[in-house]
Amino acid sequence: MDWTDYLWDEAHPATNADIAAAEKALGVKFPKAVRDGLRKHQGQVPDPNLFDFEEGGERTTSVMGPLFHVREPAAAHPAYQLVNVSRNRKHLLPDGVVPFSEDPSGNMIALDYRASKSTPAVVFLNHEEAGSGAGVTTLASSFEDFLAMLHEDTGDDSS
């Protein structure tokens, strides 16, 4: 998998201190794969970046946007700063769910710590239903599994 610059013109790896500060602020411990991703790719978009899932009984394809960043101050791209997003959208997030990206429609892609504090699943939160307890769809059992399901557009609309 490749990653493309999005927030900045070059890579801005997270430091261990940045990651630890975000974990402390959110009251979570990121899995190793998430910490590694932030160290190398925060603010970048994966390539490929499409993912499929079932929502409301229908197959849906969406797009992963940039991996939110943990740099301080949050004034640098605040709409993509992980702690800032988590705080600003708290009313939309179930307790124990931490967004790490979003799709172009503002739906969040998040780590779900509700079932496991050490191995959170990855979920999709439909922004139109978020906050109601509905609209949370499990995508993958781990961050690694989520990245592995990303694919390119095949151009096949027949499914």
C-alpha positions in Angstrom: 0.0 0.0 0.0 1.2 3.5 -0.8 0.2 6.7 1.0 -0.3 10.1 -0.7 0.4 13.5 0.9 -2.8 15.3 1.7 -2.6 17.7 4.6 1.0 18.7 4.0 3.3 18.6 0.9 5.6 16.1 2.6 5.3 13.5 5.4 4.9 14.8 8.9 5.5 11.7 11.1 4.0 11.7 14.5 6.4 11.5 17.4 6.0 9.1 20.3 5.2 12.1 22.5 2.5 13.2 20.1 0.9 9.8 20.2 1.2 9.4 23.9 -0.4 12.8 24.4 -3.3 11.8 22.2 -3.8 8.5 23.9 -3.8 10.3 27.3 -6.3 12.9 26.1 -8.6 10.2 24.8 -8.1 7.6 27.5 -7.1 4.9 25.1 -4.0 3.0 24.0 -3.7 2.7 20.2 -2.8 -0.7 18.8 0.7 -1.0 17.5 -0.5 -0.8 13.9 -2.3 2.5 14.5 0.8 4.0 16.3 3.0 2.8 13.4 0.5 4.4 10.9 0.6 7.7 12.8 4.4 7.6 12.9 4.6 7.2 9.2 1.4 8.4 7.5 -0.6 10.9 9.6 -2.2 13.4 7.3 -1.8 11.1 4.3 -4.4 9.2 2.3 -3.9 5.4 1.6 -3.8 4.2 -2.0 -5.9 2.3 -2.7 -8.5 3.9 -0.4 -12.0 2.3 -1.3 -13.7 -0.1 1.1 -16.9 -2.1 0.8 -19.4 -2.9 3.5 -23.1 -3.7 4.0 -25.3 -0.9 5.3 -29.1 -1.3 5.6 -28.9 -4.6 3.7 -27.2 -3.0 0.7 -23.6 -3.2 -0.5 -21.9 0.2 -0.1 -18.5 1.5 -1.2 -16.9 4.4 0.5 -13.6 6.2 0.6 -11.0 6.6 3.4 -9.8 10.1 3.7 -6.6 11.2 5.3 -5.4 9.5 8.5 -6.1 12.1 11.2 -3.0 13.6 12.8 -2.0 13.9 16.4 0.4 16.9 16.1 0.1 19.8 18.4 -1.1 22.4 18.3 -4.4 21.4 16.9 -4.5 24.8 15.1 -2.6 22.9 12.3 -5.4 21.5 10.2 -7.9 21.3 13.2 -10.5 19.5 11.2 -8.1 16.6 10.8 -6.5 16.6 14.3 -7.6 13.4 16.0 -8.2 14.7 19.5 -9.9 17.8 18.2 -12.2 15.8 16.0 -13.0 13.4 18.9 -13.9 16.3 21.2 -15.9 18.3 18.6 -17.9 15.2 17.5 -18.3 13.7 21.0 -22.1 14.1 20.7 -22.1 11.9 17.7 -19.7 9.2 19.0 -20.7 6.3 21.3 -18.5 6.1 24.4 -15.3 4.2 23.5 -15.3 5.0 19.8 -12.4 7.1 18.5 -12.4 8.3 14.8 -9.2 8.1 12.8 -10.5 9.2 9.4 -13.6 10.1 7.5 -15.1 9.6 4.1 -15.9 12.6 1.8 -19.4 12.8 3.2 -18.2 13.3 6.8 -19.0 9.8 7.9 -16.4 8.7 10.4 -14.1 5.6 10.3 -13.2 4.8 13.9 -11.6 2.5 16.4 -14.3 0.8 18.6 -12.9 0.1 22.1 -16.3 -0.9 23.5 -15.7 -4.7 23.3 -11.9 -4.7 23.7 -9.5 -2.0 25.2 -6.5 -3.7 23.5 -7.8 -4.8 20.1 -10.5 -2.3 18.9 -12.5 -3.2 15.9 -12.9 -0.7 13.0 -16.3 0.8 12.5 -18.1 3.1 10.1 -20.4 5.8 11.7 -23.0 7.2 9.4 -23.2 10.9 10.3 -27.0 11.0 9.6 -27.7 8.4 12.3 -24.8 9.0 14.6 -25.7 10.1 18.1 -28.9 8.0 18.1 -27.0 4.7 18.8 -27.7 3.6 15.2 -25.6 4.0 12.2 -22.5 2.1 13.5 -21.4 -0.7 11.2 -18.4 -2.9 11.9 -15.9 -2.9 9.0 -13.0 -5.1 10.3 -11.8 -6.7 13.5 -8.6 -4.6 13.5 -6.9 -1.7 11.9 -4.6 -4.0 9.9 -7.6 -5.9 8.6 -9.3 -2.7 7.6 -6.2 -1.5 5.7 -6.1 -5.0 4.0 -9.7 -4.5 2.7 -8.9 -1.3 0.9 -9.1 -1.6 -2.8 -9.0 0.3 -6.1 -12.0 1.1 -8.2 -12.6 -1.8 -10.5 -15.1 0.1 -12.6 -17.6 -2.7 -12.1 -21.0 -1.3 -11.1 -22.8 -4.6 -11.7 -22.7 -5.8 -8.1 
